[in-house]
Amino acid sequence: MKRVTLALTLALAAGLTAQAAEAQTLKTVKDRGMLSCGVSQGLPGFSSPDDKGNWTGIDVDVCRAIAGAIFNDPTKVKFVPLSAKDRFTALQSGEIDVLSRNTTWTISRDTSLGANFTGVTYYDGQGFMVKKSLKVNSALELNSASVCVQTGTTTEQNLADYFKANNMKYEVIAFATNDETVKAYEAGRCDVFTTDQSGLYANRLKLANPNDHMVLPEIISKEPLGPMVRHGDDQWFDIVKWTLFAMLTAEELGVTSKNVDEKAKLENPELKRVLGSDGNFGEQLGLTKDWVVRIVKTVGNYGEVFDRNVGAGSPLAINRGVNNLWNKGGLQYAPPIR
């Protein structure tokens, strides 16, 4: 019996030692005094810089929320613009701490890239945009069309699957970056532009005459978009994952950037747990008791982030749809903080 107890003790100690050795990202970020966040090279609503270099978007706000949780300062983020082709290498090499760049969660990416997806920030699906002058009302009318697409994305395979399944021919015209793809489409080098529907609405705003173009009704794929972190650091994986869950939970509980201080004073048991006056959930992550308060006060809850970047309060004006909370008919659902 003593031998069994000793063996279990040694195994537990070895596991804790290994865990401590792996949990380095948070320390690295704190020592650096800055979070390094990989984003797109410019996709309105998700991650896009203005002419002064100020970044905005859902993906940007996720990184700001992580910085808020760690530093109580959402400005302590360095945004690293990455192409679709280079984004995974930058994460694997340690150039960035988190990849928050409209990236689709797939099994191959979750297993073969040495990285983990931490959740879904936006449920999307691939679609098509055409010039209204083409007089096309359905993707099923695109036989023999030329299609502009960005390389290094899931859109290429989805495109091939859709046209093959519907016995249609097409010509691919591929480009390295999103901006090159959009410019080629606008210049008439192809009939159709395809990417995630959110990207179609965002890129339509970049065109000289947005109203001359339409997004077709068909959605041909599932594109759950979310942040990624490297394999091997479970603490960092938990921090990024629970940052998103905290934003969703705050919205569900009606906690906003404007009322978070007042909500923290209430005697509601769930609010006390979430906002840090009961339990040590923040410390379990390696953060502070008020980690959720920091996130919401500095960035907002998920609904606030959605509305100002892609929803009713933005030029995109995308309906919440499946990105609504689970109790409002959507798919967004966070595990409980308890």
N, C-alpha and C positions, 0 to 999 in steps of 0.2 A: 504494500500500500504506500509506503514511504517513497519507493522508487517511482511509482506512478505519479504521486504528488510532485516529486522533484522534477520529473520529466515534463509535466504540465507547466510547472513554474518556469522552467528553462525555455520551453516553447513560447510561453506568453512573453517572457522577457525578450526573446529574440524577435518576436513579432513587433513589440513596442519599439525596439531599437531600429528595426527596418523601417517602421512607420515614421519614426523621428528623422531618419536619414533621408527619407523621400520627401518629407514635408518642408521643402526649401523655398518654394515659390513665394509664399507670403513673406518670408524673411528677406528674400531678394528684393521684392517690391518695396518693403519698408525701408531697407537699407538704401535703395536707390532714391526713395522719396517720390516715386512716380510709377504709375502703371503703364505698361507698354501694350497698346491695343491695336490689333490689325483690323483695318476697315477697307471699304471699297475705294476705288479711285474717284468716286463721285456718283452716287445714286440718290437723288432727292427723296427724302422721307426716311431713308435708312442710314446712310452715312455720306454726307456731302459737305464740302467746305465752301464758304462764301468768298468774296474777293479779298477779304482780310485774313483768310485762313481759319476762320471760326467754324468748327464742325457742328453739324446738327443731324438728327435722325434717331430712329429707334435703336439701331446698333450702337450708335454713339452714346445714347443715354444708358444703355446697359453697362458700358464701361465706366461712365460717370457714376453710376450707382455703386459699382464695385469700389471705385475710389472713395465715394462717400462713406461706404461702410468701413473702409480701412482707415482713411485719413480724416474723415469728417470734412472733406474738401473735394468736390467733384471736378475741380480744375486740375487736379494732379494726375493727368493722363497725357501721355504722348500718343498721338494718333499716327499710325503707320499705314499709308495707302498702299494697297497690294492688288495686283492683278489676280484674276481667277487662277492662272497658272502658277503663280508664285506664293499664294496664300498659305498652302500647307507646309511648304519648305520653311517659310518664316517662322511658323509655329514649332516645327520639329527642331529647328536649329537654336531656338531660344531667343530669337530676335524679338519676338513678342511674347507676352504672358498669356494672352487670350486672343482668339480670333473671333471677332464679332462682325461678320461680313456676309450678310444674306447668303448663307451657305446651307445647302440641303442636307438633312440627316439621312444617310443611307447606310446599309449594312457594310458595304465595302469600305466606306470612309470611317466607319466606327470600329473596324477591325484591322485594317491594313495600313493605316497612316500613323499609328502610334499616338492616337488622340481619342478623346472622349467628347461627345456632344453632351451639353449640360442641361438642355431643355429646349423648348420651342418658343421663340419670341414672336413668331408670325407664321400662321398656317397659310400656305400659298399653293398655287398650282400653275402650271405652264399654259400660256395662251399665245394668241397671234394678234398682231396689229397690221392693218393694211391702210392704204390711201382710200378714201371714200370714192375717189374717181375710178377705182378698180371695179366698183359695183359688185363687191363680194359680201355676202351676208353670213356665210358659214365657212368654217375651216374645211368642210367636206367639198367645197367648191375650189380648192386650191390645187387640183391636179395639174402637174407640170409647172408649178410655180417655182421661182427661185427664192430661197429663204436665207436671210442674213442671220447669223448666229455667232455667239462668242465661243471661242475654243476653251477647253479646260473646264466645262460646265456639264451638268446633267442634262441640259437642254438638247444636246446633240443626239444622245441615245433615245430620249423621249420622242424627238422629232422623227427619227428613223422608225421607231416602233409604231408611231401613230400612222405614218404614211404607208408602211407595209401592211398594217392591220386593215387599212381601208383601201388597199390595192391602188394606191396613187403614186405617181412619179413626182420627183422634185429634184431640185439642184441646190446643194449647200454652198453658200458663200460665207466662209468663216474668217473671223478677225480676232486679233489677240486681246483687244480691250473692248469694254462696253462702249466707250465714246466712239471708237472707230466703227463699231457695228452700227450705232445709231446714225452716224454721219453717212455711212454707205447707204443705209436704207433711205434716208432723206434725199440723197443725191440720185436715187433711182437705180442703184446698182442691183437691187433685188426687189421682188414684189412684196415680200412679207418680212416682218421682223418678229422673231420669237424669243421669249424669255418668260420668267415668272410674271404672272399678271400684275403683281404690284410693281414690278420693274417696267412693264409696259406703260402703266399710268404715270410713273415717275419720269420715264424717258420721253413720253409724249409732251411733257412740259418744256423739254429742251428744244423741240422743233420750232421752226419759224412760224408755222401756222398750225398749232395743235388741233384746231377744229376741223382741219382737212383730213384727219386720221381717226380711225375707229378701232377699238379692241373688239375682236370677234367673241361670241358668247361661249365657245367651247373651252373647257379646261381639260387638258389631256393627261395630267399627272398629279401626283401628290408631292408637294414640295414643303415639308416642314422645315422652316429656317431657324437656326439657333447658333449660339456660341460654342466654341470648341476650346478644350485645354489639352495639354500633353498627358499621356499616360504616366502613371507612376507617382503622382502626388495627390493622394486622396483628399487631403485637407483643402488644397486649392480647388479641386473639383467640387467639393462641398460648398465652398465659399461662393463660387460663381453660380452654381446651381441654386443655392438658397437665396441668393440675391434676387434672381428672377421670381422665385416662389414668394419672397417677401413682398415684392411689388404687386403680385397677383392677390396675395392675402390681404394686403392693405386696401386694395380696391374693393374686395369682397366685404370687408368690414367697414367700408365708408371712410377710411382714413386717407386724407389728402395732404398735399404740401401746405395747405392753408389751415387745416384744423388739427394737425398731428399733435401739437402741444396740448390742446384741450382734450383730445381723446386720451392722451397719456395720463390725465388726471382722473379719469373715470374708474369706477370700481368693477367694471365688467371683467370677469375672470379671463376671458380669451384675449381681450385687449391688453390686460396686464401682462400676459405671457408674451404676446407678440411684440409689445412695445417696451418690454424689458424690466418692468418692476416686479415680476414674479418669475423665478427660474433663472437658469444660467445658460440659456441656449446660445447667446452670443459668444460666451466664453468657450463653449464646446466647439465653436468654429474657429477659435483663435482671435475673435473680435471682442467688442465691448457689449455690455448689456443692452445699450441703446442702439444697436446696429440697424434695426429696422427704422427707428426714428431718424437716424442719419440718412438712410437711403431715401425715405419719403420726403424729408424736409429739403434735401438737396436736389432731388430729381423728380419726385412725384411717384404716385402709384402707377400701375400698368395702364389704367384707363387714361390718366393724364398724359402719359408718354405717347400712347397710341393717338389720342385726339390731336395733339399739337403737331405731330410729325406726319401722320398719314391720314388721319380721320377728319372729323367735321371742322376742326380748327386749322386745317392745313389746305394748301392749294390742291392736293390730291383728292381730298374729300372721299376717301374710301370708306364704305360701310363696314362696321365691325364684323358683321356676319359670323363666320365660324371662329373668329378671334374674340368673340364675346366671352364672358365668364360662363362657366358650366351652368350656373343657376339662371342664366339669361339666354339659354339656347345655344351657347357656343361650346368650344372645345377646351378653353383655357381653364385649368384646374390645378391647384397647388396642394401638395400634401400638407397636413396640419403641422403647425409649430407647437409642439407639446412633447 
